[in-house]
Amino acid sequence: MDILSRVSERINAAPVLTDEDRDFLLARRHELQSAYDALTFPLAACAVHGDAHNENLIKTTGGNVLLIDFERFAFGPPETDLAVTAIEHTIGWGTRAEYDRFTERYGFDVLAWEGYPVLRDINELKMTTWLMQNVSENEPIAHEFRNRMHSLRNPDMLRRWRAF
């Protein structure tokens, strides 16, 4: 499992970045890879989706929920998938009640784990560099990319991110 796959390639290929932005993102990627490599995960490694967010769930007419987009499917720490759900909650893309129901059913709250901030920061970097690829599509995406870059440079600020 390569949790930061494609991030460097996205950064290096992005025409929208200034040299300063590119250097910042590449340094941040390196820093986060080192922090990730130092983590000790409390849960046993297992099959992980690699991009486990709500947009990769489809509810069938029969009421079943299907998981799609297995492009990053791998064997690794489940905390990596759980962190995506936690991030969606913390930036306001889900309610506290929904998150609490999720952790109760799963039996583990990744927000309570000391390694969560590293996974949060990794996913924020990934979410930003993914969006960066689409900046030329329209002004709302470009604006959101600038918002996310500002957030990455100011880690203590409240995240007010839009979903795309």
Secondary structure by P-SEA (a helix, b strand, c coil): cccccaaaaaaaacccccaaaaaaaaaaaaaaaaaaaacccccccccccccccccccccccccbbbbccccccccccaaaaaaaaaaaaaaccccaaaaaaaaaaaccccccccaaaaaaaaaaaaaaaaaaaaccccaaaaaaaaaaaaaaaccccccccccc
